[in-house]
């Protein structure tokens, strides 16, 4: 803690504000109108109707009465065919959108035959090393009818190129394809730690995707600015909100710096938040996020299109809250978290499976997770009205408090020169480390309770079926990749990779080059190697 405080003072940051941000504040016994008056609640602005600026109560006037949120279960394992089968199973159960989980080699820009991929191919997600893998992954799925979300960051421009090349090859109309690619590298440096090149180069590549989509795939979300992994790393709800919005502004600034009009790309920016256990705080977090983003886009950035003011968000229940002990308890946790997301007004939702601390989800577990959403949508009545918790003194107080905490943080980030500079200096990383440490202390002391872990942990030993990994997948993917390389025109591949390198060196948008590389037969690893050749491979700076 002493080194942390010294660091704050050295960088001229206000110590009190950030210590408040990482503390777990006292909750009053009861909330009244006086609490709202003290915090500066404005009925005309804070209490605006749903569908009206600043959208605290929701971006749509009718919300779920008009259209229920997209139910998008995260899925991916083994070979592309294995995941394709799981996609079709989920769609048969009533899922309304696809969400792709890639394996670690794919996320890190490594081909299946790379020595560093050994033991990880297809284990934690689906393996995609070339265009043919993408073809197998979406075989029989109409990309004009089903939205696809892809959770990938360091190699996101390459995966996006495979996806687009596949769509072109199949004859899909790019203007009709909708979906999302995560493509948020700043949160990788803050929390998840999967990267290829340094922060500034990474942001440049992310914005290449944004620029390309603004001109060619206008219904596709080219980035999902993600607080989820920040929260999973130990951040508080306030920190998750603060870091995520500031990350979003960094991408906006980069796009504006290259001459884009804000209303040409801001309507397709999307967000991704965690949903944790503090029910009312999570509801308030979504409400505050919408208001903050609307105010920034309209008042600071001068966006004219009301859709540029909307914060559209996917949410996922908190993986870090799941326990290996008494795993059936996770069904209850997920249901409560999902309800908070719905009452907070999200546009898309993933519910975790009860067995995810033990293995990849089984079909039975993922079915229960999806049915959880469907029960909320069909049986609880929460879709009948918009923002039913709006007007609650407690929820409104939490919403306003989160907003105020954000602008305190935002002002300090501006002193550092923006979020990219803050990340390079390790500012958000330090805050997460402190809040994570404080939370662990509370767990160890018993002040913070987890049922089945440090309280009510006696009882039965729950036996559940777990997903079995096919050990032959790695061998299969290596053999396929070798055959793919043997069939391709090597001179054409080398020509396209050379063109890609030239674009990167000249600072041009590289997405069309990546698509051309994919079509020519270049692999994921080969394109990723060009990134690191030009920009250098990133090595994390030790933060003390």
C-alpha positions in Angstrom: 0.0 0.0 0.0 2.9 2.4 0.8 4.4 2.1 -2.7 0.9 2.6 -4.2 0.3 5.8 -2.3 3.8 7.1 -3.2 3.0 6.4 -6.9 -0.3 8.3 -6.7 1.5 11.3 -5.2 4.3 11.2 -7.7 1.8 11.3 -10.5 -0.1 14.2 -8.9 -3.3 12.1 -8.5 -5.8 12.6 -5.7 -5.3 9.8 -3.2 -8.6 10.1 -1.4 -10.7 9.6 -4.5 -9.0 6.4 -5.5 -8.9 4.9 -2.0 -12.7 5.5 -1.9 -13.0 3.8 -5.3 -11.3 0.6 -4.0 -13.1 0.5 -0.7 -16.4 -1.1 0.0 -18.5 1.8 1.2 -20.9 1.7 4.1 -24.5 1.2 3.0 -27.1 3.3 4.9 -30.0 1.5 6.6 -32.6 3.1 4.5 -32.6 5.6 1.5 -34.9 8.6 1.2 -35.4 11.6 -1.0 -32.8 13.4 1.1 -30.1 11.1 -0.2 -30.9 12.1 -3.7 -30.9 15.8 -2.8 -27.5 15.4 -1.2 -26.0 13.7 -4.2 -27.4 16.2 -6.7 -30.2 14.2 -8.4 -32.0 16.2 -11.1 -35.5 14.9 -11.9 -35.5 16.4 -15.4 -32.2 14.8 -16.4 -31.6 11.8 -14.2 -35.3 10.8 -14.3 -35.8 11.2 -18.0 -38.1 8.7 -19.6 -36.8 5.5 -21.3 -35.7 6.3 -24.9 -34.9 9.9 -24.0 -31.5 11.5 -23.5 -29.4 10.7 -21.4 -30.9 7.2 -21.6 -30.4 6.4 -17.9 -33.7 4.4 -18.0 -32.9 2.6 -21.3 -32.1 3.4 -24.9 -35.5 2.2 -26.2 -38.9 3.5 -25.2 -40.5 0.1 -25.2 -37.4 -2.0 -24.4 -38.2 -5.7 -23.9 -41.9 -5.3 -24.7 -40.9 -4.7 -28.3 -37.9 -7.2 -28.4 -36.5 -9.5 -25.8 -32.7 -9.2 -25.3 -30.5 -11.4 -27.5 -29.7 -14.7 -25.7 -26.2 -15.4 -26.7 -24.5 -18.3 -25.0 -20.7 -18.4 -25.3 -19.5 -21.7 -26.9 -16.4 -23.1 -28.4 -14.2 -26.2 -28.0 -12.3 -28.8 -29.9 -12.5 -28.8 -33.7 -14.6 -26.3 -35.7 -17.0 -29.1 -36.4 -17.4 -29.7 -32.6 -18.3 -26.1 -32.0 -20.5 -26.0 -35.1 -22.5 -28.9 -33.6 -22.8 -27.0 -30.3 -24.0 -23.9 -32.1 -26.8 -25.8 -33.8 -27.8 -27.5 -30.6 -28.1 -24.1 -28.8 -30.1 -22.7 -31.7 -32.4 -25.7 -31.5 -33.0 -24.8 -27.9 -34.1 -21.2 -28.7 -30.9 -19.3 -28.5 -31.1 -16.2 -30.6 -27.4 -15.3 -31.3 -24.1 -17.1 -31.5 -21.0 -16.3 -29.4 -17.6 -17.9 -30.3 -15.0 -18.9 -27.7 -11.5 -19.5 -29.3 -8.7 -21.6 -27.8 -5.6 -20.0 -26.4 -3.4 -20.5 -29.4 -5.9 -18.7 -31.6 -6.2 -15.9 -29.1 -2.4 -15.5 -29.0 -2.0 -15.5 -32.8 -0.5 -19.0 -32.9 -1.2 -21.8 -35.5 -2.1 -25.2 -34.3 1.3 -26.6 -35.4 3.3 -24.0 -33.5 5.4 -25.6 -30.7 3.9 -23.1 -28.2 0.4 -24.4 -29.0 1.2 -27.9 -27.7 -1.4 -29.1 -25.3 -3.7 -26.2 -25.8 -5.3 -26.8 -29.2 -9.1 -26.9 -28.9 -8.9 -27.2 -25.1 -10.4 -23.9 -23.9 -12.2 -22.9 -27.1 -12.3 -23.7 -30.8 -9.1 -23.8 -32.8 -9.0 -21.6 -36.0 -5.7 -21.4 -37.8 -6.8 -20.7 -41.4 -9.8 -19.8 -43.6 -10.8 -23.5 -44.0 -11.3 -23.7 -40.2 -13.6 -20.7 -40.4 -15.6 -22.4 -43.1 -16.0 -25.5 -41.0 -17.0 -23.4 -38.0 -20.0 -21.7 -39.7 -21.0 -24.5 -42.1 -24.7 -24.5 -42.6 -25.3 -21.3 -40.7 -26.7 -18.3 -42.5 -24.7 -15.2 -41.4 -27.4 -12.9 -42.8 -29.9 -14.3 -40.4 -28.0 -15.1 -37.2 -25.8 -12.5 -35.4 -22.3 -13.7 -34.4 -20.2 -12.5 -31.6 -16.5 -13.4 -31.5 -14.5 -13.0 -28.3 -10.9 -12.4 -29.5 -8.6 -9.4 -29.1 -4.9 -9.7 -30.0 -5.6 -11.6 -33.1 -9.0 -10.0 -33.7 -8.1 -8.2 -37.0 -7.0 -11.6 -38.4 -10.1 -13.5 -37.2 -12.2 -10.7 -38.6 -10.5 -11.1 -41.9 -11.1 -14.8 -41.9 -14.8 -14.2 -41.1 -15.2 -11.6 -43.8 -13.3 -13.6 -46.4 -15.6 -16.6 -45.6 -18.7 -14.4 -45.9 -17.5 -13.1 -49.3 -16.6 -16.6 -50.5 -20.1 -17.9 -49.5 -21.8 -15.0 -51.3 -23.3 -13.3 -48.2 -24.2 -9.6 -48.5 -21.8 -7.8 -46.2 -24.3 -5.0 -45.6 -26.7 -7.5 -44.1 -24.3 -9.2 -41.7 -24.6 -8.2 -38.1 -22.7 -9.3 -35.1 -19.7 -8.2 -33.0 -16.0 -8.8 -32.6 -14.5 -8.0 -29.2 -11.3 -6.4 -30.6 -10.6 -4.4 -27.3 -6.9 -4.4 -26.7 -6.8 -1.9 -23.9 -8.5 -4.2 -21.4 -6.0 -6.9 -22.3 -3.1 -4.7 -21.0 -5.2 -3.8 -18.0 -6.5 -7.2 -17.1 -6.6 -10.3 -19.3 -3.0 -10.2 -20.5 -3.3 -11.7 -24.0 -1.4 -9.5 -26.5 0.9 -9.5 -29.5 2.2 -5.9 -30.0 2.5 -2.8 -27.7 -0.5 -0.7 -26.6 -0.4 2.0 -29.3 0.0 -0.4 -32.2 -2.7 -2.6 -30.7 -5.1 0.4 -30.6 -4.2 1.3 -34.1 -5.1 -2.3 -35.3 -8.4 -2.2 -33.3 -9.3 1.1 -35.0 -8.5 -0.4 -38.4 -11.4 -2.8 -37.9 -13.6 0.1 -36.7 -12.8 2.1 -39.8 -13.3 -0.8 -42.2 -16.6 -1.7 -40.7 -17.9 1.9 -40.8 -17.5 1.7 -44.6 -18.2 -2.0 -45.5 -20.1 -3.8 -42.7 -22.3 -1.1 -41.4 -24.5 -3.4 -39.3 -21.5 -5.1 -37.7 -20.1 -4.0 -34.3 -16.4 -3.7 -34.9 -15.5 -3.5 -31.2 -17.0 -4.6 -27.8 -15.4 -2.4 -25.3 -15.0 -4.8 -22.4 -15.2 -4.3 -18.7 -15.9 -8.0 -18.1 -12.3 -9.1 -17.9 -11.4 -6.0 -15.8 -14.0 -7.0 -13.2 -13.0 -10.7 -13.3 -9.4 -9.5 -12.5 -10.6 -8.0 -9.2 -11.9 -4.6 -10.0 -14.9 -3.1 -8.2 -18.1 -2.2 -10.1 -17.0 1.5 -10.1 -13.6 0.6 -11.5 -15.0 -1.6 -14.1 -17.3 1.2 -15.2 -14.6 3.8 -15.1 -11.9 1.9 -17.0 -14.3 0.6 -19.6 -15.8 4.0 -20.5 -12.3 5.6 -20.6 -11.1 2.8 -22.9 -14.0 3.5 -25.2 -13.0 7.2 -25.3 -9.4 6.2 -26.3 -10.7 4.4 -29.4 -13.0 7.3 -30.2 -10.0 9.7 -30.0 -7.9 7.4 -32.2 -10.6 7.2 -34.9 -11.1 11.0 -34.8 -7.4 11.5 -35.1 -7.4 9.6 -38.4 -10.1 11.9 -39.8 -13.3 9.8 -39.3 -16.6 11.5 -38.5 -17.8 10.5 -35.1 -21.3 9.8 -36.4 -19.9 7.4 -39.0 -18.5 5.0 -36.4 -19.9 5.7 -32.9 -23.4 4.2 -33.5 -21.7 0.8 -34.0 -19.5 0.9 -30.9 -20.7 -1.7 -28.4 -19.9 -2.6 -24.8 -19.5 -5.7 -22.6 -20.0 -5.7 -18.8 -19.8 -8.2 -16.0 -22.8 -8.9 -13.8 -21.7 -9.6 -10.2 -23.4 -10.5 -7.0 -24.3 -7.0 -5.6 -27.7 -6.9 -7.2 -28.7 -3.3 -6.9 -25.2 -2.0 -7.6 -25.1 -4.0 -10.8 -28.5 -2.6 -12.0 -27.2 0.9 -11.2 -24.0 0.3 -13.1 -25.8 -0.3 -16.4 -28.0 2.8 -15.8 -25.0 5.0 -15.0 -23.0 3.7 -18.0 -25.7 4.7 -20.4 -26.0 8.2 -19.0 -22.2 8.8 -18.8 -21.7 7.7 -22.4 -24.6 9.8 -23.8 -23.3 12.9 -22.0 -19.8 12.4 -23.3 -20.8 11.7 -26.9 -23.2 14.6 -27.1 -21.6 17.3 -24.9 -17.9 16.6 -25.2 -17.5 14.9 -28.6 -20.3 16.8 -30.4 -22.0 13.7 -31.9 -25.2 14.7 -33.7 -26.8 11.3 -34.4 -28.8 10.1 -31.3 -27.6 6.5 -32.0 -24.1 7.8 -31.4 -25.2 8.6 -27.8 -26.5 5.1 -27.1 -24.5 2.8 -25.0 -25.5 -0.7 -26.3 -24.2 -3.5 -24.2 -23.8 -7.2 -23.9 -23.4 -8.7 -20.4 -22.2 -11.9 -18.9 -22.8 -13.3 -15.5 -19.7 -13.3 -13.3 -17.4 -16.3 -14.0 -15.3 -15.4 -11.0 -18.3 -15.7 -8.7 -18.7 -19.4 -9.6 -17.4 -22.0 -7.2 -16.0 -25.5 -7.6 -17.5 -26.3 -4.2 -21.2 -27.1 -4.3 -21.5 -26.3 -8.0 -25.3 -26.5 -8.1 -25.3 -23.2 -6.1 -23.9 -21.6 -9.2 -27.3 -22.0 -10.9 -28.8 -19.7 -8.3 -26.0 -17.1 -8.6 -26.3 -17.0 -12.3 -30.1 -16.5 -12.2 -29.8 -13.6 -9.8 -27.0 -12.0 -11.8 -28.9 -12.4 -15.0 -32.0 -10.8 -13.5 -29.8 -7.8 -12.5 -28.6 -7.5 -16.1 -32.2 -7.6 -17.4 -33.4 -5.0 -14.9 -30.4 -2.9 -15.8 -31.5 -2.9 -19.5 -28.9 -4.9 -21.4 -29.3 -5.7 -25.1 -27.6 -9.1 -25.0 -26.9 -11.6 -22.3 -24.8 -14.7 -21.7 -25.5 -16.9 -18.6 -22.6 -19.0 -17.3 -23.0 -22.7 -16.8 -22.8 -24.2 -13.3 -19.9 -26.4 -14.2 -17.5 -23.8 -15.7 -15.1 -23.9 -12.7 -14.6 -27.7 -13.4 -14.6 -27.9 -17.2 -16.0 -26.6 -20.4 -19.8 -26.7 -20.1 -21.6 -30.0 -20.8 -24.8 -29.9 -23.0 -26.9 -30.4 -19.9 -25.3 -27.5 -18.0 -25.5 -25.1 -21.0 -29.1 -26.0 -21.5 -29.9 -25.0 -17.8 -28.0 -21.8 -18.3 -30.0 -20.9 -21.4 -33.3 -22.0 -19.8 -32.4 -19.5 -17.0 -32.7 -16.6 -19.4 -35.8 -18.0 -21.0 -37.5 -18.4 -17.6 -36.7 -14.8 -16.8 -38.1 -13.6 -20.1 -41.2 -15.8 -20.2 -42.3 -16.3 -16.6 -41.3 -13.4 -14.4 -43.1 -10.5 -16.0 -39.9 -8.3 -16.1 -40.4 -7.6 -19.8 -43.7 -5.9 -19.3 -42.3 -2.5 -18.3 -39.1 -0.5 -18.8 -36.7 0.2 -15.9 -39.0 -1.1 -13.2 -36.5 -0.1 -10.5 -36.3 3.5 -11.7 -37.3 5.8 -9.0 -36.1 3.6 -6.2 -34.2 5.9 -3.8 -31.5 3.4 -3.4 -31.0 2.5 -7.1 -31.1 6.2 -8.1 -28.6 7.1 -5.4 -26.2 4.3 -6.5 -26.6 5.3 -10.2 -25.7 8.9 -9.4 -22.8 7.9 -7.1 -21.3 5.8 -9.8 -21.6 8.6 -12.3 -19.9 11.0 -9.9 -17.1 8.5 -9.3 -16.6 8.1 -13.0 -16.1 11.8 -13.6 -13.6 12.0 -10.7 -11.6 9.2 -12.4 -12.0 10.7 -15.9 -10.5 14.0 -14.8 -7.5 12.2 -13.3 -7.0 10.1 -16.5 -7.0 13.4 -18.5 -4.1 14.6 -16.3 -2.1 11.5 -17.3 -2.8 12.3 -21.0 -5.5 9.8 -21.7 -6.2 6.1 -21.1 -3.4 4.8 -23.3 -0.9 6.7 -21.3 -2.6 5.6 -18.1 -2.3 2.0 -19.2 1.3 2.4 -20.2 2.0 3.9 -16.7 0.2 1.0 -15.0 -2.4 3.2 -13.4 -5.6 1.0 -13.8 -3.5 -2.1 -13.2 -2.4 -0.8 -9.8 -6.0 0.1 -8.8 -7.2 -3.4 -9.7 -4.3 -5.0 -7.7 -5.3 -3.0 -4.6 -9.0 -3.7 -4.8 -8.4 -7.4 -5.5 -6.1 -7.5 -2.4 -8.6 -5.8 -0.2 -11.4 -8.2 -1.3 -9.2 -11.2 -0.6 -8.5 -9.9 2.9 -12.3 -9.7 3.5 -12.8 -13.2 2.2 -10.0 -14.6 4.4 -11.4 -12.8 7.5 -14.9 -14.0 6.8 -16.3 -10.5 6.4 -17.1 -11.3 2.8 -19.0 -14.5 2.5 -19.3 -17.1 -0.2 -21.9 -19.8 0.5 -20.3 -23.3 0.2 -16.8 -21.9 0.5 -16.3 -20.0 3.7 -19.8 -20.3 5.1 -22.3 -23.3 5.0 -19.5 -25.4 3.6 -20.4 -28.5 5.4 -22.6 -31.0 3.7 -22.9 -33.3 0.7 -20.3 -33.9 -2.0 -22.0 -32.9 -5.3 -21.2 -35.1 -8.2 -21.8 -33.6 -11.6 -20.9 -34.8 -15.1 -18.0 -32.8 -16.7 -17.0 -32.2 -20.3 -14.3 -34.6 -21.6 -11.6 -33.1 -23.8 -10.8 -35.1 -27.0 -7.1 -35.5 -26.9 -7.0 -36.3 -30.7 -8.1 -32.7 -31.7 -4.6 -31.3 -31.7 -3.4 -34.1 -34.0 -6.3 -33.6 -36.3 -5.9 -29.8 -36.5 -2.1 -30.2 -37.2 -2.7 -32.7 -40.0 -5.4 -30.4 -41.5 -3.1 -27.4 -41.4 -0.3 -29.3 -43.0 -2.6 -30.4 -45.9 -3.9 -26.8 -46.2 -0.3 -25.4 -46.5 0.6 -28.1 -49.1 -2.3 -27.2 -51.3 -1.9 -23.4 -51.4 0.1 -21.3 -53.8 3.1 -20.3 -51.6 4.2 -17.5 -53.9 0.8 -15.9 -53.7 0.8 -16.2 -49.9 4.3 -14.5 -49.7 3.2 -11.7 -52.0 0.1 -10.9 -49.9 2.1 -11.1 -46.6 4.6 -8.7 -48.1 1.8 -6.3 -49.1 0.4 -6.5 -45.5 3.9 -5.7 -44.1 4.1 -2.7 -46.4 0.7 -1.4 -45.2 1.7 -1.7 -41.6 5.0 0.1 -42.1 3.3 2.9 -44.0 0.6 3.3 -41.3 -2.3 2.4 -43.6 -5.5 0.5 -42.7 -4.5 -3.2 -43.0 -7.9 -4.9 -43.0 -8.2 -5.4 -46.8 -4.7 -6.7 -46.8 -5.6 -9.2 -44.1 -8.6 -10.3 -46.1 -6.5 -10.8 -49.2 -4.0 -12.8 -47.1 -6.7 -15.0 -45.8 -8.1 -15.7 -49.3 -4.6 -16.4 -50.6 -4.1 -19.0 -47.9 -2.0 -17.3 -45.2 -2.5 -18.7 -41.8 -3.3 -16.9 -38.5 0.3 -17.3 -37.2 1.9 -16.1 -40.4 -0.2 -12.8 -40.3 0.4 -12.4 -36.6 4.2 -12.7 -37.2 4.0 -9.8 -39.6 2.4 -7.7 -36.8 5.3 -8.5 -34.4 7.9 -8.0 -37.1 6.7 -4.5 -37.7 5.7 -3.4 -34.3 7.7 -5.7 -32.0 6.4 -8.2 -29.5 5.1 -6.7 -26.3 6.6 -7.6 -23.0 4.8 -6.4 -19.9 6.5 -3.9 -17.6 6.6 -5.1 -14.0 4.3 -2.9 -11.8 5.3 -2.5 -8.1 
